[in-house]
Amino acid sequence: MSGTSQIAKVRFHVERMDCASCATKIENADKRRWVLKRLPVAPMVAAFLFSLLPSGQALARGSMATERPWASEHIEGLPADIRRAVVARERACGNAAAAAHYFSVSIEAGGQRFVSLHFEEFVCANRGAVCNAAGCLHEVYLESGGRHRLVFSARARDVRLSKDGGVAGIEVNYGASSQFFRWNGTRFVPGLATSRSR
């Protein structure tokens, strides 16, 4: 039995195909191999080497792997007035201020910028200084005239900033329950959420 007929029998057994379709597949594979054998090698090598060059996006993703998960850079990158408030917690925590990447999250709504701080993402040796049974401290600051002022603070499991019709909102998760607050132009007040985009 020739090599081709052995392959056809194996494929027939594995793929449960009729012999005619096996023979067609084998012929097509042989044609592809014949074409590849006749292609000049230099363009193929060049294409392969070009595919190994890193793209900008690949470099950006690769550089994140070197980022320290708990780093002072996440504090140093905050606006000065927010940074001062966070660094003031160092004494209560008993260590230098450092945080994870998502310690600070911001959103723009209605032409205003809000920055939320999530202290479950903050390094604190004395966890009681920023967390208790209700959850960890969450603060929301409003940027106004290049300065930031505290407009919301809660101890909760999670706080999420949202936008609804161009108006900022905060969803506070207390674990067993949650509450929604809506920005009224001067402060966050309890309100009902409709459709939210994050």
Beta strands, then each sheet from edge to edge (+ up, - down):
strand 1: 104-109
strand 2: 112-118
strand 3: 131-132
strand 4: 135-144
strand 5: 147-156
strand 6: 158-164
strand 7: 167-173
strand 8: 178-183
strand 9: 188-190
sheet 1: 1+ 2- 4+ 3-
sheet 2: 1+ 2- 4+ 5-
sheet 3: 6+ 7- 8+ 9-
end
